[in-house]
Amino acid sequence: MPVIDASVLIVSGKSGRLALLKELFGSVTVSKEVRDEALRKPGSAEAIALENAVKENWVVVKGTSPPDGTLGKGESSSISLAIQEKDILIIDDRKVAFVASTMGMECRGTPYLLFLGLKRGIIRDRKETIELLAVFVANGLYLSSDVIAEFYALLERM
């Protein structure tokens, strides 16, 4: 089960598309710290979506070794959990992804989820992929201009 960081949960929850993770992977894992971070705003769209996903048992919350303190609690616990679970880490923070990759971990971000969804037919076509990216950005996903340019270039080749 992939390990999901808070930014991915929050943005997809705010966008009404948290279930995309279920459609892609069946179930996913989050650390207790990430769950707590995503639930910081009780009653928000992202909190309600996450609470429902946990109740439905497709988002599994697990404890992990204490974060090391060099990164935020959520990011550190996500890295620790991905190492513990020996699985991919889905995270949008490039700095944290770099740190994790130096530890030999496979890291992907939200654009990867969109490409995977398109490839598997969960997302109908390129137009819907672009629309979903726009919704995610409108709901707080930050992507640098070069990442967006690469996203469009890769999408054009699909």
N, C-alpha and C positions, 0 to 999 in steps of 0.2 A: 504494500500500500504506500503510495507516495506520501511524503510529509509535506504539509501545506503551511506556509507562513501566514501571519496575520494580514499583511497587506492584500494578499490574494483572496483570503476569506472576506475581508471587509469590502473590497471593491466589487467582488462578484455578488456578495450579499446585498449591497446597496443597489446594484444593477438588476437585482431580481434574477440573477443567473447562477446562484450557488450550486444549483442542481447540475450544472454543466460538469462539475467535478464528479458527481455520481455517475453521470452518463459516460464519462470518459474512463473512469477507473473502478467503478462499482463501489468502492469505499476508499477513504483517505484517513490519514492520521494527523493529529495536531497535538502539540504539547499543551499541558495545563496552562502555561504562561500565555501561549498564543490564544487559547480559548478565552482566558480572562481578558486579554487585550481586545479581542473582537467583541466581547460582551460589555465593554466599558460604558456604552450608551444604551441602557435598558429601554426596550420598546422601539429601538431603531430597526430599520429594515434588515440590516446585517445581523443584529442580535437575534431577532425573531427567526430569521432563516437559519442561523447556526443552531439555535436552541432546538428547532424542529429537526434538523439534520442529525443532531446528537441523539434526540429521542428516537429517531427512525434507525439509529445504529449504523448509518453509513459514514458518519464522521466519528472516528474513534479517538477519544482523548486519552493520552498516556503521559505518565510521569517520566522524567529522565534525570540524569545526573545534574547537579546544580550548575547553572550558567557560570562561565568563567569571569564575567565582569568586563571584558574588553569590548563587547558589543551590548546591545540592549538585551533584556531578559528574554524577550520573545525570539529574537534572532539567534541568540546563543542556545536557547533550548531547542529551537528547530534544527540547528546544526547537530546538537548532541543526539536528538531523537533520530535524525536521518542516519547518523553513524550507528546508533544502537539498532535501528531497524534494517540497516543495510539497503536503503532504498533512495530513490531520487528525491531531491528537495525542490519544491516549487516555491520560488521566492523572487520578488521583483527588485529588491535592493541589490544593485550591481556590486557595491562594496562587499556586502555580506556574501553574495554569490562567489566573488573572487576569493574571499577568505576560505569559504567552504571548498572551493575547487582546489585550493592549495593543499587541502587535506585529502584530496583524491575523490571528492564527492561529485556526483553528477547533479548539476543545478539547471533548472529551466525557469522561465517566467511566464507571465500571462500570455504573451504572444504565442508561445509554444502551445498553450492550451487551445488557442484559436486555430492554429494550424492543424493540430491533432484532431480537433472537432471537425474541421473541414475534410481532412483526409478520411476520417471514418464515417462521413455522411451525417454526423450529428448536426453540423452546421451545413445548411443547404448549398451555399455557393459563395463566391468571392464577395458579392454584394452584402450578404448577411454577415460575413466575417468582418468587413469594413465597418458595418453598422454596429456590430458588437464591440469592436475596438473603440469606436467613438463613444458608445455608452459607458464603457469602462473608464475612458479618459475623463468623461464628464462627471464620473462618480469618484474621482480621485486617483486614478492610475496615472503615474508620471512616467513618461518615456521620453528619452532625449530625442532630439531631431534626427540623429544618425540611426537610432534604433527604429524610429518610425520609417525612415527612408529604407532601411534594410527590410523591414516588415513588408512594405509595398513591393519592393523588388522581388522578394521571395514569393509573395502572393501572386505576382504576375507570372512567375515560372510554374505555378501549380495548375 
